[in-house]
């Protein structure tokens, strides 16, 4: 179907080109009509013989580049890129840029399309050079060029450059009352810088970048999570807790990511009572299955399996959940025997299977699902759109 469409468009383009060529006799050289008609018919014959490569060469050779035909060239180039025929798209857009007859806006339009071809072809250095030039020239394609540059720097893990481009984009977008989400994106870039710092064991630099992330976006739960883990790893438990305590107001759904750090920090400070109080507060305000299981585990160790099982059974009445049901079965298993034990084991096997098949995280923009938390969605490349799944099979 796509092939038929492309051939249809090519045919149309050639027909338009032929007509335009006839309407612009001033462009003709002494040999123009002959060459032109020859290329045109060649193009048609290639199409009918299903040789699109040759048809494109004939197209480039036959359709003069001018203000009237530019859109046809661009449309064909863009369609080829969308179809994944990047080499051909590059050929068409390079051909446009090489022509002296275009005005500045048309040159810039051809330039951004060529940069898009290069991105698709993975030739990021070439795309970067074209886009930086468009930004510098402050052309009407500056916003789009900045967006593409951010994509490139993201892919290359060049976070300093990504932040610089996002800042420019933010300034420009604010003039047009746009730019929502840019602060959040910059916060993620700063978090990525912090991760690079941590990998290189530059703790102080990592702290600076995390503070920067919180300045970009004070509700960045990711920055608080990273900060808490960093301080915990340095034995600064009070500091770790300070960052965790900020998360409920930032984005409570991500609390489950730091429950272990939270519990361990309180424990190491010898503040079990304060921990239990805080867990109960969270249970009331931001209940989740992971939290219920953590509280049940604490009840198990401080009291016994039965108290933990009763707690889970109560919670199951409020929020039916496969994961907490599984923990309830686990708690009953050691205390059962004979047929009851056999049935419980069978039940556990089934529940384990259901849990294994269910993803834990889902992107609220594209529906990508997985079992680990990605801050940049691999499906749609959105920042912070992947969240823990809630409901019977999730949190
Ligand atoms: Zn997504």
Boltz pocket constraint, residues with backbone or C-beta under 6 A from the ligand:
constraints:
  - pocket:
      binder: B
      contacts: [[A, 363], [A, 364], [A, 365], [A, 366], [A, 367], [A, 368], [A, 377], [A, 378], [A, 379], [A, 380], [A, 381], [A, 382], [A, 385]]
      max_distance: 6.0
